[in-house]
Amino acid sequence: MAAPQADIALIERIRARLESEFPSSEMIIEDDSARHAGHREAAGRFHLKVRLLSSRFTGLDRVARHRLVYAALGEELAGPIHALNITALAPGEST
Amino acid sequence: MSVEERIQEAVAQPVALFMKGTPDFPQCGFSAQSVQVLRAVGAEFAHVNILEDPEMRQAMKEYSNWPTFPQLYVHGELLGGSDILLEMYRSGELAEKLGATAE
């Protein structure tokens, strides 16, 4: 069975939310749903990866950074997003 | 015991993983990965299978202000979810904090 893919409208909505919460950040949003096909709880929902570089993360620990991202995407997390991988970097950091 | 009391009891343990499934039979790739990195550093941890306890599952999202599982608690503090544990494993911080040789 072909894995479902997140539609472009969802990805653009997430991008718009993140851009408004994290202005002038750099971000990459990837659809990783295909790797998680067949996962019972994930049926019909999507797995996304977000990599975000923002000055809002400066001085915050990892938990606080992830909470900011979760807060920005609360509605989508309660709906079409099953799982969200987050990499949250402040300027000058790398992984 | 109320769900609040169950949470207090669980997070009072030195290291507690709130996960989907059990360490030997994880029901989600992220929970499985978190068990793997904890075992890789030789950490001892208790676990709570939130799939068996829907009330706890919902209450932990609110208690932690964190919408997803797994969640790792260390001495009552949320250390993070699977992305954070993997980052800390790769950087060596997890071994430093929770490894078999950690204080």
N, CA and C atoms of all chains as a GROMACS GRO file, in nm:
protein
  594
    1MET      N    1   0.085  -0.120   0.000
    1MET     CA    2   0.000   0.000   0.000
    1MET      C    3   0.088   0.123   0.000
    2ALA      N    4   0.057   0.218  -0.085
    2ALA     CA    5   0.138   0.339  -0.091
    2ALA      C    6   0.121   0.420   0.038
    3ALA      N    7   0.230   0.475   0.084
    3ALA     CA    8   0.224   0.556   0.205
    3ALA      C    9   0.158   0.689   0.174
    4PRO      N   10   0.078   0.738   0.267
    4PRO     CA   11   0.018   0.869   0.245
    4PRO      C   12   0.125   0.977   0.257
    5GLN      N   13   0.109   1.082   0.186
    5GLN     CA   14   0.202   1.194   0.196
    5GLN      C   15   0.124   1.315   0.247
    6ALA      N   16   0.191   1.394   0.328
    6ALA     CA   17   0.128   1.516   0.375
    6ALA      C   18   0.105   1.607   0.256
    7ASP      N   19  -0.011   1.672   0.252
    7ASP     CA   20  -0.033   1.755   0.134
    7ASP      C   21   0.035   1.890   0.150
    8ILE      N   22   0.054   1.952   0.036
    8ILE     CA   23   0.131   2.076   0.032
    8ILE      C   24   0.060   2.185   0.114
    9ALA      N   25  -0.071   2.178   0.118
    9ALA     CA   26  -0.145   2.281   0.193
    9ALA      C   27  -0.112   2.273   0.343
   10LEU      N   28  -0.102   2.151   0.394
   10LEU     CA   29  -0.068   2.134   0.536
   10LEU      C   30   0.074   2.186   0.563
   11ILE      N   31   0.166   2.148   0.476
   11ILE     CA   32   0.306   2.192   0.496
   11ILE      C   33   0.315   2.345   0.490
   12GLU      N   34   0.241   2.404   0.397
   12GLU     CA   35   0.246   2.551   0.386
   12GLU      C   36   0.181   2.617   0.507
   13ARG      N   37   0.077   2.555   0.562
   13ARG     CA   38   0.013   2.611   0.680
   13ARG      C   39   0.110   2.608   0.799
   14ILE      N   40   0.182   2.498   0.811
   14ILE     CA   41   0.280   2.485   0.919
   14ILE      C   42   0.393   2.587   0.899
   15ARG      N   43   0.438   2.601   0.776
   15ARG     CA   44   0.543   2.698   0.747
   15ARG      C   45   0.496   2.839   0.787
   16ALA      N   46   0.373   2.872   0.752
   16ALA     CA   47   0.321   3.006   0.783
   16ALA      C   48   0.314   3.027   0.934
   17ARG      N   49   0.269   2.925   1.007
   17ARG     CA   50   0.262   2.939   1.154
   17ARG      C   51   0.399   2.958   1.214
   18LEU      N   52   0.494   2.878   1.168
   18LEU     CA   53   0.630   2.888   1.224
   18LEU      C   54   0.693   3.022   1.185
   19GLU      N   55   0.668   3.067   1.063
   19GLU     CA   56   0.725   3.196   1.022
   19GLU      C   57   0.668   3.310   1.106
   20SER      N   58   0.541   3.300   1.145
   20SER     CA   59   0.488   3.409   1.224
   20SER      C   60   0.536   3.402   1.370
   21GLU      N   61   0.558   3.280   1.422
   21GLU     CA   62   0.610   3.267   1.559
   21GLU      C   63   0.761   3.288   1.568
   22PHE      N   64   0.831   3.256   1.462
   22PHE     CA   65   0.978   3.265   1.462
   22PHE      C   66   1.023   3.348   1.342
   23PRO      N   67   0.999   3.480   1.348
   23PRO     CA   68   1.032   3.562   1.233
   23PRO      C   69   1.182   3.558   1.201
   24SER      N   70   1.211   3.573   1.078
   24SER     CA   71   1.349   3.568   1.025
   24SER      C   72   1.428   3.447   1.071
   25SER      N   73   1.358   3.335   1.088
   25SER     CA   74   1.431   3.211   1.117
   25SER      C   75   1.460   3.141   0.985
   26GLU      N   76   1.548   3.042   0.993
   26GLU     CA   77   1.567   2.955   0.878
   26GLU      C   78   1.498   2.824   0.911
   27MET      N   79   1.423   2.769   0.816
   27MET     CA   80   1.356   2.644   0.848
   27MET      C   81   1.353   2.547   0.731
   28ILE      N   82   1.356   2.420   0.769
   28ILE     CA   83   1.337   2.313   0.670
   28ILE      C   84   1.225   2.226   0.725
   29ILE      N   85   1.125   2.202   0.643
   29ILE     CA   86   1.015   2.113   0.682
   29ILE      C   87   1.015   1.995   0.586
   30GLU      N   88   1.027   1.876   0.640
   30GLU     CA   89   1.027   1.757   0.554
   30GLU      C   90   0.912   1.666   0.592
   31ASP      N   91   0.859   1.600   0.493
   31ASP     CA   92   0.754   1.499   0.514
   31ASP      C   93   0.821   1.362   0.523
   32ASP      N   94   0.815   1.305   0.641
   32ASP     CA   95   0.881   1.177   0.666
   32ASP      C   96   0.777   1.064   0.678
   33SER      N   97   0.655   1.092   0.634
   33SER     CA   98   0.544   0.997   0.656
   33SER      C   99   0.571   0.859   0.598
   34ALA      N  100   0.639   0.856   0.483
   34ALA     CA  101   0.657   0.730   0.413
   34ALA      C  102   0.735   0.630   0.497
   35ARG      N  103   0.825   0.679   0.582
   35ARG     CA  104   0.905   0.589   0.664
   35ARG      C  105   0.824   0.527   0.777
   36HIS      N  106   0.705   0.582   0.801
   36HIS     CA  107   0.627   0.535   0.915
   36HIS      C  108   0.494   0.474   0.872
   37ALA      N  109   0.489   0.434   0.747
   37ALA     CA  110   0.366   0.374   0.696
   37ALA      C  111   0.335   0.245   0.771
   38GLY      N  112   0.208   0.218   0.791
   38GLY     CA  113   0.169   0.091   0.852
   38GLY      C  114   0.163   0.097   1.004
   39HIS      N  115   0.208   0.206   1.060
   39HIS     CA  116   0.205   0.224   1.204
   39HIS      C  117   0.059   0.248   1.243
   40ARG      N  118   0.007   0.160   1.326
   40ARG     CA  119  -0.136   0.158   1.354
   40ARG      C  120  -0.191   0.294   1.397
   41GLU      N  121  -0.125   0.354   1.496
   41GLU     CA  122  -0.175   0.480   1.549
   41GLU      C  123  -0.162   0.595   1.450
   42ALA      N  124  -0.076   0.579   1.350
   42ALA     CA  125  -0.045   0.690   1.260
   42ALA      C  126  -0.140   0.694   1.141
   43ALA      N  127  -0.232   0.600   1.131
   43ALA     CA  128  -0.316   0.589   1.012
   43ALA      C  129  -0.380   0.723   0.975
   44GLY      N  130  -0.355   0.766   0.852
   44GLY     CA  131  -0.418   0.887   0.803
   44GLY      C  132  -0.358   1.015   0.856
   45ARG      N  133  -0.250   1.005   0.934
   45ARG     CA  134  -0.188   1.126   0.986
   45ARG      C  135  -0.042   1.125   0.945
   46PHE      N  136   0.025   1.236   0.970
   46PHE     CA  137   0.155   1.254   0.906
   46PHE      C  138   0.268   1.271   1.005
   47HIS      N  139   0.383   1.234   0.955
   47HIS     CA  140   0.506   1.248   1.032
   47HIS      C  141   0.593   1.354   0.966
   48LEU      N  142   0.618   1.459   1.037
   48LEU     CA  143   0.696   1.569   0.980
   48LEU      C  144   0.823   1.593   1.059
   49LYS      N  145   0.923   1.644   0.989
   49LYS     CA  146   1.049   1.683   1.053
   49LYS      C  147   1.068   1.832   1.032
   50VAL      N  148   1.095   1.902   1.140
   50VAL     CA  149   1.116   2.047   1.131
   50VAL      C  150   1.254   2.078   1.187
   51ARG      N  151   1.331   2.149   1.110
   51ARG     CA  152   1.460   2.199   1.156
   51ARG      C  153   1.451   2.351   1.151
   52LEU      N  154   1.474   2.412   1.266
   52LEU     CA  155   1.447   2.554   1.280
   52LEU      C  156   1.567   2.623   1.346
   53LEU      N  157   1.614   2.729   1.282
   53LEU     CA  158   1.723   2.810   1.338
   53LEU      C  159   1.666   2.946   1.368
   54SER      N  160   1.659   2.982   1.497
   54SER     CA  161   1.594   3.107   1.534
   54SER      C  162   1.662   3.170   1.654
   55SER      N  163   1.669   3.303   1.653
   55SER     CA  164   1.728   3.373   1.768
   55SER      C  165   1.638   3.362   1.891
   56ARG      N  166   1.511   3.324   1.873
   56ARG     CA  167   1.424   3.304   1.990
   56ARG      C  168   1.472   3.190   2.079
   57PHE      N  169   1.554   3.101   2.024
   57PHE     CA  170   1.600   2.986   2.104
   57PHE      C  171   1.724   3.019   2.188
   58THR      N  172   1.785   3.133   2.161
   58THR     CA  173   1.907   3.168   2.233
   58THR      C  174   1.880   3.172   2.384
   59GLY      N  175   1.963   3.102   2.458
   59GLY     CA  176   1.951   3.104   2.604
   59GLY      C  177   1.846   3.009   2.660
   60LEU      N  178   1.773   2.937   2.573
   60LEU     CA  179   1.671   2.844   2.621
   60LEU      C  180   1.725   2.700   2.617
   61ASP      N  181   1.685   2.619   2.715
   61ASP     CA  182   1.726   2.478   2.709
   61ASP      C  183   1.638   2.404   2.607
   62ARG      N  184   1.671   2.278   2.586
   62ARG     CA  185   1.603   2.202   2.480
   62ARG      C  186   1.453   2.190   2.504
   63VAL      N  187   1.417   2.162   2.630
   63VAL     CA  188   1.274   2.145   2.659
   63VAL      C  189   1.197   2.273   2.628
   64ALA      N  190   1.252   2.386   2.668
   64ALA     CA  191   1.184   2.515   2.644
   64ALA      C  192   1.173   2.543   2.494
   65ARG      N  193   1.275   2.511   2.419
   65ARG     CA  194   1.271   2.532   2.273
   65ARG      C  195   1.162   2.447   2.209
   66HIS      N  196   1.158   2.320   2.247
   66HIS     CA  197   1.057   2.232   2.186
   66HIS      C  198   0.915   2.276   2.225
   67ARG      N  199   0.901   2.324   2.350
   67ARG     CA  200   0.767   2.371   2.390
   67ARG      C  201   0.722   2.487   2.305
   68LEU      N  202   0.814   2.576   2.268
   68LEU     CA  203   0.776   2.688   2.180
   68LEU      C  204   0.725   2.638   2.046
   69VAL      N  205   0.794   2.538   1.992
   69VAL     CA  206   0.752   2.484   1.861
   69VAL      C  207   0.618   2.412   1.875
   70TYR      N  208   0.604   2.332   1.980
   70TYR     CA  209   0.476   2.263   2.002
   70TYR      C  210   0.362   2.364   2.018
   71ALA      N  211   0.390   2.471   2.091
   71ALA     CA  212   0.285   2.571   2.114
   71ALA      C  213   0.242   2.635   1.982
   72ALA      N  214   0.338   2.660   1.893
   72ALA     CA  215   0.306   2.722   1.765
   72ALA      C  216   0.219   2.632   1.679
   73LEU      N  217   0.234   2.500   1.699
   73LEU     CA  218   0.166   2.404   1.610
   73LEU      C  219   0.059   2.323   1.684
   74GLY      N  220   0.006   2.379   1.792
   74GLY     CA  221  -0.088   2.305   1.876
   74GLY      C  222  -0.204   2.245   1.799
   75GLU      N  223  -0.262   2.327   1.713
   75GLU     CA  224  -0.381   2.282   1.640
   75GLU      C  225  -0.350   2.165   1.546
   76GLU      N  226  -0.237   2.177   1.477
   76GLU     CA  227  -0.199   2.071   1.383
   76GLU      C  228  -0.159   1.943   1.458
   77LEU      N  229  -0.095   1.961   1.576
   77LEU     CA  230  -0.056   1.843   1.653
   77LEU      C  231  -0.177   1.767   1.705
   78ALA      N  232  -0.284   1.841   1.731
   78ALA     CA  233  -0.406   1.775   1.778
   78ALA      C  234  -0.481   1.712   1.661
   79GLY      N  235  -0.444   1.747   1.538
   79GLY     CA  236  -0.515   1.700   1.420
   79GLY      C  237  -0.427   1.616   1.329
   80PRO      N  238  -0.386   1.675   1.216
   80PRO     CA  239  -0.324   1.594   1.111
   80PRO      C  240  -0.180   1.547   1.137
   81ILE      N  241  -0.113   1.604   1.236
   81ILE     CA  242   0.024   1.560   1.260
   81ILE      C  243   0.025   1.449   1.364
   82HIS      N  244   0.081   1.335   1.328
   82HIS     CA  245   0.096   1.227   1.424
   82HIS      C  246   0.225   1.242   1.502
   83ALA      N  247   0.332   1.278   1.430
   83ALA     CA  248   0.462   1.288   1.495
   83ALA      C  249   0.541   1.402   1.434
   84LEU      N  250   0.618   1.465   1.519
   84LEU     CA  251   0.695   1.581   1.477
   84LEU      C  252   0.836   1.568   1.534
   85ASN      N  253   0.931   1.554   1.444
   85ASN     CA  254   1.072   1.558   1.486
   85ASN      C  255   1.115   1.703   1.487
   86ILE      N  256   1.176   1.747   1.594
   86ILE     CA  257   1.217   1.887   1.604
   86ILE      C  258   1.368   1.896   1.625
   87THR      N  259   1.431   1.980   1.545
   87THR     CA  260   1.567   2.023   1.574
   87THR      C  261   1.560   2.174   1.588
   88ALA      N  262   1.591   2.227   1.705
   88ALA     CA  263   1.574   2.370   1.733
   88ALA      C  264   1.709   2.430   1.769
   89LEU      N  265   1.762   2.512   1.680
   89LEU     CA  266   1.897   2.566   1.699
   89LEU      C  267   1.892   2.717   1.713
   90ALA      N  268   1.982   2.769   1.795
   90ALA     CA  269   2.001   2.913   1.803
   90ALA      C  270   2.116   2.950   1.710
   91PRO      N  271   2.123   3.076   1.666
   91PRO     CA  272   2.232   3.117   1.578
   91PRO      C  273   2.368   3.081   1.639
   92GLY      N  274   2.456   3.028   1.557
   92GLY     CA  275   2.589   2.992   1.605
   92GLY      C  276   2.601   2.846   1.648
   93GLU      N  277   2.486   2.777   1.660
   93GLU     CA  278   2.490   2.635   1.698
   93GLU      C  279   2.479   2.550   1.572
   94SER      N  280   2.525   2.424   1.584
   94SER     CA  281   2.503   2.332   1.473
   94SER      C  282   2.490   2.192   1.530
   95THR      N  283   2.429   2.103   1.453
   95THR     CA  284   2.427   1.962   1.496
   95THR      C  285   2.473   1.879   1.378
   96MET      N  286  -0.600   0.497   4.349
   96MET     CA  287  -0.514   0.615   4.345
   96MET      C  288  -0.556   0.706   4.229
   97SER      N  289  -0.561   0.834   4.255
   97SER     CA  290  -0.601   0.926   4.149
   97SER      C  291  -0.488   0.937   4.047
   98VAL      N  292  -0.520   0.990   3.931
   98VAL     CA  293  -0.417   1.003   3.827
   98VAL      C  294  -0.307   1.098   3.874
   99GLU      N  295  -0.342   1.202   3.948
   99GLU     CA  296  -0.241   1.294   4.000
   99GLU      C  297  -0.143   1.221   4.091
  100GLU      N  298  -0.198   1.134   4.176
  100GLU     CA  299  -0.111   1.058   4.268
  100GLU      C  300  -0.024   0.960   4.190
  101ARG      N  301  -0.080   0.899   4.086
  101ARG     CA  302   0.000   0.806   4.005
  101ARG      C  303   0.114   0.879   3.936
  102ILE      N  304   0.086   1.001   3.888
  102ILE     CA  305   0.192   1.080   3.823
  102ILE      C  306   0.300   1.114   3.926
  103GLN      N  307   0.259   1.163   4.042
  103GLN     CA  308   0.358   1.201   4.144
  103GLN      C  309   0.446   1.083   4.180
  104GLU      N  310   0.383   0.966   4.193
  104GLU     CA  311   0.459   0.847   4.229
  104GLU      C  312   0.559   0.811   4.118
  105ALA      N  313   0.512   0.822   3.993
  105ALA     CA  314   0.598   0.783   3.880
  105ALA      C  315   0.715   0.878   3.864
  106VAL      N  316   0.689   1.008   3.870
  106VAL     CA  317   0.799   1.103   3.844
  106VAL      C  318   0.893   1.114   3.964
  107ALA      N  319   0.853   1.059   4.078
  107ALA     CA  320   0.941   1.061   4.196
  107ALA      C  321   1.056   0.961   4.181
  108GLN      N  322   1.045   0.870   4.084
  108GLN     CA  323   1.153   0.773   4.063
  108GLN      C  324   1.273   0.846   4.002
  109PRO      N  325   1.394   0.793   4.025
  109PRO     CA  326   1.512   0.865   3.973
  109PRO      C  327   1.503   0.890   3.822
  110VAL      N  328   1.468   0.786   3.746
  110VAL     CA  329   1.456   0.800   3.601
  110VAL      C  330   1.331   0.725   3.557
  111ALA      N  331   1.238   0.795   3.492
  111ALA     CA  332   1.113   0.732   3.451
  111ALA      C  333   1.080   0.768   3.307
  112LEU      N  334   1.057   0.666   3.225
  112LEU     CA  335   1.022   0.686   3.085
  112LEU      C  336   0.873   0.659   3.067
  113PHE      N  337   0.799   0.759   3.026
  113PHE     CA  338   0.658   0.745   2.990
  113PHE      C  339   0.655   0.714   2.841
  114MET      N  340   0.612   0.594   2.808
  114MET     CA  341   0.631   0.546   2.671
  114MET      C  342   0.510   0.470   2.620
  115LYS      N  343   0.513   0.443   2.489
  115LYS     CA  344   0.410   0.359   2.427
  115LYS      C  345   0.465   0.217   2.422
  116GLY      N  346   0.404   0.128   2.500
  116GLY     CA  347   0.452  -0.010   2.509
  116GLY      C  348   0.547  -0.023   2.626
  117THR      N  349   0.629  -0.128   2.620
  117THR     CA  350   0.724  -0.155   2.728
  117THR      C  351   0.865  -0.156   2.668
  118PRO      N  352   0.968  -0.148   2.752
  118PRO     CA  353   1.104  -0.148   2.696
  118PRO      C  354   1.130  -0.268   2.605
  119ASP      N  355   1.078  -0.386   2.640
  119ASP     CA  356   1.102  -0.502   2.555
  119ASP      C  357   1.005  -0.512   2.438
  120PHE      N  358   0.888  -0.450   2.452
  120PHE     CA  359   0.790  -0.451   2.342
  120PHE      C  360   0.736  -0.311   2.317
  121PRO      N  361   0.824  -0.222   2.271
  121PRO     CA  362   0.777  -0.084   2.244
  121PRO      C  363   0.678  -0.085   2.128
  122GLN      N  364   0.577   0.002   2.137
  122GLN     CA  365   0.471   0.007   2.036
  122GLN      C  366   0.485   0.126   1.943
  123CYS      N  367   0.600   0.189   1.943
  123CYS     CA  368   0.620   0.310   1.863
  123CYS      C  369   0.771   0.326   1.843
  124GLY      N  370   0.810   0.368   1.725
  124GLY     CA  371   0.952   0.381   1.693
  124GLY      C  372   1.025   0.480   1.782
  125PHE      N  373   0.955   0.586   1.822
  125PHE     CA  374   1.021   0.688   1.904
  125PHE      C  375   1.046   0.636   2.045
  126SER      N  376   0.948   0.562   2.097
  126SER     CA  377   0.968   0.500   2.229
  126SER      C  378   1.081   0.397   2.221
  127ALA      N  379   1.084   0.319   2.112
  127ALA     CA  380   1.188   0.217   2.094
  127ALA      C  381   1.326   0.283   2.091
  128GLN      N  382   1.335   0.394   2.019
  128GLN     CA  383   1.463   0.462   2.006
  128GLN      C  384   1.511   0.517   2.141
  129SER      N  385   1.417   0.566   2.220
  129SER     CA  386   1.454   0.621   2.350
  129SER      C  387   1.504   0.510   2.444
  130VAL      N  388   1.438   0.394   2.440
  130VAL     CA  389   1.485   0.280   2.518
  130VAL      C  390   1.626   0.242   2.473
  131GLN      N  391   1.648   0.242   2.342
  131GLN     CA  392   1.780   0.204   2.290
  131GLN      C  393   1.890   0.296   2.342
  132VAL      N  394   1.866   0.429   2.339
  132VAL     CA  395   1.974   0.519   2.381
  132VAL      C  396   1.995   0.509   2.533
  133LEU      N  397   1.887   0.489   2.609
  133LEU     CA  398   1.903   0.473   2.754
  133LEU      C  399   1.983   0.346   2.784
  134ARG      N  400   1.950   0.238   2.714
  134ARG     CA  401   2.024   0.113   2.736
  134ARG      C  402   2.168   0.127   2.689
  135ALA      N  403   2.190   0.203   2.582
  135ALA     CA  404   2.325   0.217   2.527
  135ALA      C  405   2.419   0.284   2.627
  136VAL      N  406   2.365   0.372   2.711
  136VAL     CA  407   2.452   0.436   2.810
  136VAL      C  408   2.448   0.363   2.945
  137GLY      N  409   2.371   0.253   2.951
  137GLY     CA  410   2.365   0.175   3.074
  137GLY      C  411   2.280   0.238   3.182
  138ALA      N  412   2.183   0.325   3.140
  138ALA     CA  413   2.096   0.390   3.239
  138ALA      C  414   1.993   0.292   3.292
  139GLU      N  415   1.967   0.298   3.422
  139GLU     CA  416   1.856   0.223   3.478
  139GLU      C  417   1.734   0.313   3.480
  140PHE      N  418   1.620   0.261   3.436
  140PHE     CA  419   1.501   0.346   3.432
  140PHE      C  420   1.375   0.265   3.456
  141ALA      N  421   1.279   0.331   3.519
  141ALA     CA  422   1.146   0.274   3.532
  141ALA      C  423   1.067   0.315   3.408
  142HIS      N  424   0.956   0.245   3.380
  142HIS     CA  425   0.875   0.288   3.266
  142HIS      C  426   0.726   0.285   3.302
  143VAL      N  427   0.651   0.368   3.231
  143VAL     CA  428   0.505   0.367   3.240
  143VAL      C  429   0.453   0.351   3.098
  144ASN      N  430   0.372   0.247   3.076
  144ASN     CA  431   0.314   0.226   2.943
  144ASN      C  432   0.184   0.306   2.934
  145ILE      N  433   0.191   0.422   2.867
  145ILE     CA  434   0.074   0.509   2.865
  145ILE      C  435  -0.038   0.455   2.775
  146LEU      N  436  -0.006   0.356   2.691
  146LEU     CA  437  -0.113   0.296   2.609
  146LEU      C  438  -0.209   0.215   2.696
  147GLU      N  439  -0.160   0.170   2.812
  147GLU     CA  440  -0.247   0.092   2.902
  147GLU      C  441  -0.323   0.181   2.999
  148ASP      N  442  -0.300   0.309   2.991
  148ASP     CA  443  -0.357   0.401   3.090
  148ASP      C  444  -0.396   0.533   3.022
  149PRO      N  445  -0.510   0.533   2.951
  149PRO     CA  446  -0.550   0.651   2.874
  149PRO      C  447  -0.564   0.777   2.961
  150GLU      N  448  -0.602   0.758   3.086
  150GLU     CA  449  -0.618   0.873   3.175
  150GLU      C  450  -0.480   0.936   3.205
  151MET      N  451  -0.384   0.850   3.231
  151MET     CA  452  -0.246   0.896   3.254
  151MET      C  453  -0.190   0.960   3.127
  152ARG      N  454  -0.221   0.902   3.011
  152ARG     CA  455  -0.171   0.955   2.885
  152ARG      C  456  -0.214   1.100   2.868
  153GLN      N  457  -0.342   1.127   2.891
  153GLN     CA  458  -0.392   1.263   2.875
  153GLN      C  459  -0.336   1.354   2.984
  154ALA      N  460  -0.334   1.303   3.106
  154ALA     CA  461  -0.290   1.387   3.218
  154ALA      C  462  -0.142   1.423   3.206
  155MET      N  463  -0.061   1.332   3.153
  155MET     CA  464   0.083   1.361   3.140
  155MET      C  465   0.110   1.470   3.036
  156LYS      N  466   0.025   1.477   2.932
  156LYS     CA  467   0.043   1.584   2.834
  156LYS      C  468   0.029   1.719   2.901
  157GLU      N  469  -0.069   1.728   2.991
  157GLU     CA  470  -0.093   1.854   3.061
  157GLU      C  471   0.010   1.878   3.170
  158TYR      N  472   0.041   1.775   3.247
  158TYR     CA  473   0.138   1.788   3.355
  158TYR      C  474   0.272   1.837   3.301
  159SER      N  475   0.313   1.781   3.187
  159SER     CA  476   0.444   1.812   3.130
  159SER      C  477   0.442   1.933   3.038
  160ASN      N  478   0.323   1.979   3.001
  160ASN     CA  479   0.313   2.080   2.895
  160ASN      C  480   0.392   2.032   2.773
  161TRP      N  481   0.362   1.910   2.734
  161TRP     CA  482   0.439   1.840   2.627
  161TRP      C  483   0.342   1.746   2.558
  162PRO      N  484   0.318   1.763   2.427
  162PRO     CA  485   0.205   1.691   2.366
  162PRO      C  486   0.233   1.549   2.320
  163THR      N  487   0.359   1.505   2.328
  163THR     CA  488   0.392   1.376   2.265
  163THR      C  489   0.460   1.282   2.365
  164PHE      N  490   0.472   1.156   2.324
  164PHE     CA  491   0.546   1.055   2.401
  164PHE      C  492   0.650   0.994   2.307
  165PRO      N  493   0.760   0.947   2.363
  165PRO     CA  494   0.793   0.932   2.505
  165PRO      C  495   0.828   1.064   2.574
  166GLN      N  496   0.824   1.059   2.708
  166GLN     CA  497   0.871   1.169   2.792
  166GLN      C  498   0.962   1.106   2.897
  167LEU      N  499   1.082   1.161   2.911
  167LEU     CA  500   1.174   1.109   3.013
  167LEU      C  501   1.184   1.207   3.129
  168TYR      N  502   1.156   1.156   3.248
  168TYR     CA  503   1.170   1.235   3.370
  168TYR      C  504   1.292   1.188   3.448
  169VAL      N  505   1.370   1.284   3.496
  169VAL     CA  506   1.485   1.256   3.580
  169VAL      C  507   1.469   1.337   3.708
  170HIS      N  508   1.457   1.266   3.819
  170HIS     CA  509   1.435   1.332   3.949
  170HIS      C  510   1.326   1.439   3.941
  171GLY      N  511   1.214   1.402   3.879
  171GLY     CA  512   1.098   1.489   3.878
  171GLY      C  513   1.097   1.597   3.771
  172GLU      N  514   1.207   1.606   3.692
  172GLU     CA  515   1.213   1.709   3.588
  172GLU      C  516   1.203   1.642   3.451
  173LEU      N  517   1.128   1.706   3.361
  173LEU     CA  518   1.122   1.657   3.223
  173LEU      C  519   1.256   1.684   3.153
  174LEU      N  520   1.323   1.577   3.113
  174LEU     CA  521   1.449   1.595   3.040
  174LEU      C  522   1.422   1.614   2.891
  175GLY      N  523   1.316   1.548   2.842
  175GLY     CA  524   1.280   1.569   2.702
  175GLY      C  525   1.210   1.449   2.642
  176GLY      N  526   1.185   1.461   2.511
  176GLY     CA  527   1.127   1.353   2.434
  176GLY      C  528   1.235   1.286   2.350
  177SER      N  529   1.191   1.211   2.248
  177SER     CA  530   1.287   1.127   2.176
  177SER      C  531   1.393   1.207   2.100
  178ASP      N  532   1.357   1.323   2.043
  178ASP     CA  533   1.459   1.402   1.971
  178ASP      C  534   1.568   1.449   2.066
  179ILE      N  535   1.525   1.497   2.183
  179ILE     CA  536   1.621   1.550   2.280
  179ILE      C  537   1.711   1.438   2.334
  180LEU      N  538   1.650   1.321   2.361
  180LEU     CA  539   1.733   1.210   2.410
  180LEU      C  540   1.835   1.168   2.306
  181LEU      N  541   1.794   1.166   2.179
  181LEU     CA  542   1.889   1.127   2.074
  181LEU      C  543   2.002   1.232   2.061
  182GLU      N  544   1.965   1.359   2.065
  182GLU     CA  545   2.068   1.465   2.060
  182GLU      C  546   2.165   1.452   2.178
  183MET      N  547   2.110   1.426   2.296
  183MET     CA  548   2.195   1.417   2.415
  183MET      C  549   2.281   1.291   2.412
  184TYR      N  550   2.229   1.185   2.351
  184TYR     CA  551   2.308   1.064   2.335
  184TYR      C  552   2.426   1.091   2.242
  185ARG      N  553   2.397   1.155   2.131
  185ARG     CA  554   2.503   1.182   2.033
  185ARG      C  555   2.610   1.276   2.087
  186SER      N  556   2.570   1.371   2.170
  186SER     CA  557   2.667   1.468   2.222
  186SER      C  558   2.742   1.416   2.345
  187GLY      N  559   2.700   1.301   2.396
  187GLY     CA  560   2.765   1.247   2.515
  187GLY      C  561   2.702   1.293   2.646
  188GLU      N  562   2.606   1.388   2.636
  188GLU     CA  563   2.545   1.440   2.760
  188GLU      C  564   2.462   1.334   2.832
  189LEU      N  565   2.399   1.245   2.755
  189LEU     CA  566   2.313   1.144   2.818
  189LEU      C  567   2.397   1.048   2.903
  190ALA      N  568   2.510   1.006   2.849
  190ALA     CA  569   2.599   0.918   2.925
  190ALA      C  570   2.649   0.989   3.050
  191GLU      N  571   2.679   1.116   3.034
  191GLU     CA  572   2.730   1.195   3.146
  191GLU      C  573   2.625   1.205   3.257
  192LYS      N  574   2.500   1.226   3.215
  192LYS     CA  575   2.393   1.248   3.312
  192LYS      C  576   2.337   1.119   3.370
  193LEU      N  577   2.320   1.018   3.284
  193LEU     CA  578   2.247   0.898   3.327
  193LEU      C  579   2.325   0.768   3.312
  194GLY      N  580   2.448   0.777   3.260
  194GLY     CA  581   2.521   0.655   3.230
  194GLY      C  582   2.554   0.576   3.354
  195ALA      N  583   2.596   0.449   3.331
  195ALA     CA  584   2.626   0.357   3.440
  195ALA      C  585   2.731   0.415   3.534
  196THR      N  586   2.818   0.500   3.480
  196THR     CA  587   2.926   0.554   3.563
  196THR      C  588   2.894   0.693   3.616
  197ALA      N  589   2.773   0.744   3.582
  197ALA     CA  590   2.736   0.879   3.629
  197ALA      C  591   2.715   0.875   3.780
  198GLU      N  592   2.739   0.987   3.845
  198GLU     CA  593   2.720   0.996   3.992
  198GLU      C  594   2.572   0.983   4.025
   0.00000   0.00000   0.00000
